[in-house]
Amino acid sequence: MLIGVLALACQLSAALPPADGSPLPPPRQHVVVIDAGHGGVDPGMSGPLGASKKVKEKHITLAFAKALRAALEAHEVAVIMTRTTDTLIALADRGRIANEAKADLFLSVHVNAANPRWNNPAEARGFETYFLAEANTEEERRVAAMENDAVRFETEPGVERDDPLAFIMRDMAQNEHLRESGRLAELLQGGMKRVHPGPSRGVKQAGFRVLLDTFMPAVLVEIGFGSNRQDVEYLTNAARQRELASTLAQAVVRYLEQYERKVGGG
């Protein structure tokens, strides 16, 4: 009981202006890290299937990440990009950037590719959102392996990658944010449903290396299939990029507002 009274007193005193009459400091601005997948010598996937002129995943993700940055900044959210040019950033370093920035959220943007063993792989399209957890299906494992393959372009291995203690500490930190990452993924997936012409492939989970070192709610968004002509047309259209970025930004802001109410008890 005494602890509860003291906690309430601290909250009330924190809400009062300083005794010298100076104004309260402004609330901390939310920080979101946007990670444009691949880059530099790592092109990611290329498509669409059967087309003579191919587009590369690294170019689509960077263009979309910039559109998402503009949409979030319009909501007065501070944005840090893991890359703003066509350059390679190690997977482990992407999460480290978010940790050092003490970001509220980490959002990695990618473009999917169909399994060539599927019937009519060129017809597969749609969007899906992942959070870090053990994969439940073979398809989730396939997508994670495809994105994790970017590590082969890195010249220096992460120093903590094979450290058992570091793995345990990472696991503990990630468990803390698992539920929030899932909730963020649901909001993002629901936002994309409103504007994306492709089908919703749902919220999924898998062991993405880029999410492993992030100590905050973190998701990976596959914004479409680069192997599908219709999705490529949509994802390379600047106006459609801005539209999709806008609905994702709204979902991010909605998540941040809900989280503030949750931790604040309001």
Buried (B, 14 or more C-beta within 10 A) or exposed (E): EEEEEEEEEEEEEEEEEEEEEEEEEEEEEBBBBBBBBBBEEBBBBBBBBEEEEEBBBBBBBBBBBBBBBBBBEEBEBBBBBBBEEBEBBBBBBBBBBBBEBEBBBBBBBBBBBBEEEEEEBBBBBBBBBBBBBEBEEEBBBBBBEBBBEBBEBBEEEBEBBEEEEBEEEBEEBBEEBBEBBBBBBBBBBBBBEEBBEBEBBEBBBBBBBBBBBBBBBBBBBBBBBBBBBBBBEBBBEEEBBBBBBBBBBBBBBBBBEEBEEEEEEE
